[in-house]
Amino acid sequence: MSLSLHDCLLVEDVPATRAWLHQALEAAFPGLAITACANLRAARTALDVRTQPYGLAVIDLGLPDGSGLELVRRLARDMPQTLCVVATIYDDDGHVFDAIAAGAQGYVLKDEDADLIGNLLARIGRGEPPLSPSIARRILSHFRTAPLAPEPDEAGLTARETEVLTLIAKGMTVGETARLLALRPQTVASYVKTIYSKLNVSTRAEATLEAVRRGLT
């Protein structure tokens, strides 16, 4: 079954990333009208004035003024016809399954090669859910071996965030942590920022104390 798309809501706060996602969408769907927003507030406004559902929404989770999950939930509730795809750096079970539970119908990682992401988005036109290969494998593995809703710790850290906290508390640099986990340094830096926010700390020393309190080191 093919799917014809005419318009899209794109929500991404990093200008360079927003630009190449915009290009990838235009390449996948020539003539697509794209409403691009840099934050949650702008996306809310775009939805508030919208009278018809978007055909497609591509949404980042880590926005400067909140979580893109709010938009995913709103679209699933108010515009169920909209095909909602998450585009993010977060590859852990917590983020993946929270997004799917909220109503996301696709999940792509921005760390992937731009051409691959373009190909994944193009599959939407053939009625195929866009999933980064590692995410597809994670979903299959999760349903084979894990309960559907893993319990977060008291601060709401995901399994991946707990893993990063453990390593930085052991004195590893962002670069060393990235190499060990096979991630990009900027991805690990984003995890660290999220960890600090959830733990309400501002220094590595404070984060290390929290790790010790949790028995991680």
C-alpha positions as CSV (number, residue, x, y, z in Angstrom):
1,M,0.0,0.0,0.0
2,S,1.4,3.4,-1.0
3,L,0.9,6.5,1.1
4,S,0.6,10.0,-0.4
5,L,1.9,12.8,1.8
6,H,1.3,16.5,1.2
7,D,2.4,18.3,4.4
8,C,4.6,17.6,7.4
9,L,5.4,19.1,10.8
10,L,9.1,19.0,11.6
11,V,10.2,19.7,15.1
12,E,14.0,19.8,15.7
13,D,15.9,22.4,17.8
14,V,19.4,22.1,16.2
15,P,19.5,24.3,13.1
16,A,21.9,22.1,11.1
17,T,20.0,18.9,11.9
18,R,16.7,20.6,11.1
19,A,18.1,21.7,7.7
20,W,19.3,18.2,6.6
21,L,16.1,16.5,7.9
22,H,14.2,19.1,5.9
23,Q,16.2,18.2,2.8
24,A,15.8,14.5,3.4
25,L,12.0,14.9,3.6
26,E,11.9,17.0,0.5
27,A,14.0,14.4,-1.4
28,A,11.7,11.6,-0.2
29,F,8.5,13.5,-0.9
30,P,8.9,16.1,-3.7
31,G,6.5,19.0,-3.2
32,L,6.0,18.2,0.5
33,A,4.9,21.4,2.5
34,I,7.0,21.4,5.7
35,T,6.3,23.4,8.8
36,A,9.6,23.5,10.7
37,C,9.6,24.3,14.4
38,A,12.7,24.7,16.7
39,N,11.0,24.0,20.0
40,L,8.0,22.7,21.9
41,R,6.3,26.2,22.1
42,A,6.5,26.8,18.4
43,A,5.1,23.3,17.7
44,R,2.2,23.8,20.1
45,T,1.4,27.1,18.3
46,A,1.5,25.3,14.9
47,L,-0.9,22.7,16.1
48,D,-3.2,25.2,17.8
49,V,-3.8,27.0,14.5
50,R,-4.0,23.9,12.5
51,T,-7.5,22.9,11.2
52,Q,-6.6,19.7,9.3
53,P,-4.2,16.9,10.4
54,Y,-0.7,16.8,9.1
55,G,0.1,13.9,6.9
56,L,3.4,13.4,8.7
57,A,5.2,14.6,11.8
58,V,8.9,14.2,12.5
59,I,9.6,15.0,16.1
60,D,12.8,15.2,18.2
61,L,12.4,14.1,21.8
62,G,15.0,16.3,23.5
63,L,13.7,19.8,22.9
64,P,15.0,22.8,24.9
65,D,11.7,23.6,26.5
66,G,10.4,20.1,27.1
67,S,9.9,16.6,25.7
68,G,8.7,15.9,22.2
69,L,6.6,13.1,23.7
70,E,4.1,15.7,24.5
71,L,3.6,16.4,20.8
72,V,3.5,12.6,20.0
73,R,0.7,12.1,22.6
74,R,-1.2,15.2,21.4
75,L,-1.1,14.1,17.7
76,A,-2.2,10.6,18.6
77,R,-5.1,12.0,20.6
78,D,-6.2,15.0,18.3
79,M,-4.8,14.0,14.9
80,P,-4.7,10.2,14.8
81,Q,-4.5,10.4,11.0
82,T,-1.0,11.9,11.3
83,L,1.9,9.5,10.9
84,C,4.2,10.4,13.7
85,V,7.9,9.6,13.5
86,V,10.5,10.2,16.3
87,A,13.9,11.4,15.1
88,T,16.3,11.4,18.1
89,I,19.7,10.4,19.5
90,Y,18.2,8.3,22.2
91,D,18.5,4.5,21.5
92,D,17.6,3.0,24.9
93,D,14.6,0.9,25.7
94,G,13.0,3.7,27.9
95,H,12.9,6.3,25.2
96,V,12.0,3.8,22.4
97,F,9.1,2.2,24.2
98,D,7.8,5.4,25.7
99,A,7.6,6.9,22.2
100,I,5.8,3.9,20.8
101,A,3.4,3.8,23.7
102,A,2.7,7.5,23.2
103,G,1.7,6.9,19.6
104,A,4.9,7.1,17.5
105,Q,4.8,4.9,14.3
106,G,8.4,5.2,13.5
107,Y,11.7,5.8,15.3
108,V,15.0,6.8,13.5
109,L,18.3,7.7,15.0
110,K,19.9,11.0,14.0
111,D,23.3,9.4,14.4
112,E,22.7,7.3,11.4
113,D,24.1,8.3,8.0
114,A,21.9,11.0,6.4
115,D,21.3,8.9,3.3
116,L,20.1,6.0,5.4
117,I,17.6,8.2,7.2
118,G,16.4,9.6,3.9
119,N,15.8,6.0,2.7
120,L,14.0,5.1,5.9
121,L,11.7,8.2,5.6
122,A,11.1,7.3,1.9
123,R,9.7,3.9,3.1
124,I,6.7,5.8,4.6
125,G,5.4,6.3,1.1
126,R,5.3,2.6,0.7
127,G,3.4,2.2,3.9
128,E,6.4,0.8,5.8
129,P,7.2,2.0,9.3
130,P,10.6,3.8,9.4
131,L,12.8,2.2,11.9
132,S,16.6,2.5,12.2
133,P,18.1,-1.0,12.0
134,S,19.4,-0.9,15.5
135,I,16.0,0.1,16.8
136,A,14.3,-2.7,14.9
137,R,16.7,-5.2,16.5
138,R,16.2,-3.6,19.9
139,I,12.4,-4.0,19.6
140,L,12.7,-7.7,18.6
141,S,15.2,-8.4,21.4
142,H,13.1,-6.6,23.9
143,F,10.0,-8.7,23.2
144,R,12.0,-11.9,23.3
145,T,13.8,-11.3,26.5
146,A,12.5,-8.4,28.6
147,P,9.3,-7.2,30.3
148,L,7.5,-4.5,28.4
149,A,7.8,-1.7,31.0
150,P,11.2,-1.7,32.7
151,E,11.2,0.2,36.0
152,P,13.2,3.4,36.0
153,D,15.2,4.3,39.1
154,E,14.0,6.9,41.6
155,A,15.1,9.9,39.4
156,G,13.7,8.4,36.3
157,L,17.0,7.4,34.7
158,T,16.8,5.0,31.8
159,A,19.0,1.9,31.6
160,R,21.3,3.7,29.1
161,E,21.5,6.8,31.3
162,T,22.4,4.7,34.3
163,E,25.1,3.0,32.2
164,V,26.5,6.4,31.2
165,L,26.4,7.6,34.9
166,T,28.2,4.6,36.1
167,L,31.1,5.1,33.6
168,I,31.5,8.8,34.2
169,A,31.4,8.2,37.9
170,K,34.3,5.9,37.4
171,G,36.3,8.8,36.0
172,M,35.9,8.1,32.3
173,T,35.8,11.1,29.9
174,V,32.9,11.6,27.5
175,G,35.2,10.4,24.7
176,E,36.2,7.2,26.6
177,T,32.5,6.5,27.4
178,A,31.5,7.0,23.8
179,R,34.1,4.6,22.6
180,L,33.2,2.0,25.2
181,L,29.5,2.2,24.4
182,A,30.0,2.6,20.6
183,L,28.3,5.9,20.6
184,R,29.3,9.4,19.3
185,P,30.8,11.8,21.8
186,Q,28.0,14.3,21.2
187,T,25.4,11.5,22.0
188,V,27.1,10.8,25.3
189,A,27.3,14.5,26.1
190,S,23.5,14.8,25.6
191,Y,23.0,11.8,27.9
192,V,25.2,13.5,30.5
193,K,23.1,16.7,30.2
194,T,19.9,14.8,30.7
195,I,21.4,12.9,33.7
196,Y,22.5,16.1,35.4
197,S,19.0,17.5,34.9
198,K,17.2,14.4,36.3
199,L,19.6,14.2,39.3
200,N,19.4,18.0,39.9
201,V,23.2,18.2,39.9
202,S,25.6,20.5,38.0
203,T,29.1,18.9,38.4
204,R,30.7,15.5,37.8
205,A,31.5,15.3,41.5
206,E,27.9,15.6,42.5
207,A,26.9,13.1,39.8
208,T,29.6,10.7,41.2
209,L,28.1,11.0,44.7
210,E,24.7,10.1,43.3
211,A,26.2,7.1,41.5
212,V,27.8,6.0,44.8
213,R,24.5,6.4,46.7
214,R,22.9,4.2,44.1
215,G,25.6,1.5,44.5
216,L,26.8,1.9,40.9
217,T,30.5,2.3,41.8
